[in-house]
Amino acid sequence: MRKIAKGVAALALVCSSAASAEGAYWGATVGLMDIDQGNVDSPFNVGLRGGYSLPSGWGFEAEYTNSLISGDADVFDGDVDVDVQTLAGYGTYRSYGDLYFKGRLGLLYEDVSVGRFSEDDTGISLGAGVGFNYSPNTNVELEYTMIEEDIGFWSGTVTLNF
């Protein structure tokens, strides 16, 4: 009988963890756009994220980020500002539990500005990270997202589930 009670309690704990991650969410993200180029300092980006998680762990989310603090690039005419702006839509997967793993794959639009020069591009973006169900309606996630070949986004996000 005790084994059955322990099994039911464990099942209830797993189900409650899964249920807290299910549904719509929104939040804020902050992080460093790590630019892998010589003589370029990485900008600090902030953004908004919203999405929906299904009971299976699969879901989708949208994210917008923009440089709050510009990086610097040392070019021929001195230092210039470096800014990165992104807008993306992702398919996501989160594992079950209070401590979980997250993966995401999607389409991303980016606009990179170096001084007066600006270039935009659209492409595939891939990310992975870990998360923690802080409370029944609050999650904290740490992630790395590949923006393009030479730009990665190291970020922390706090989301509220509703």
Disulfide bonds with the S-S distance in Angstrom:
none
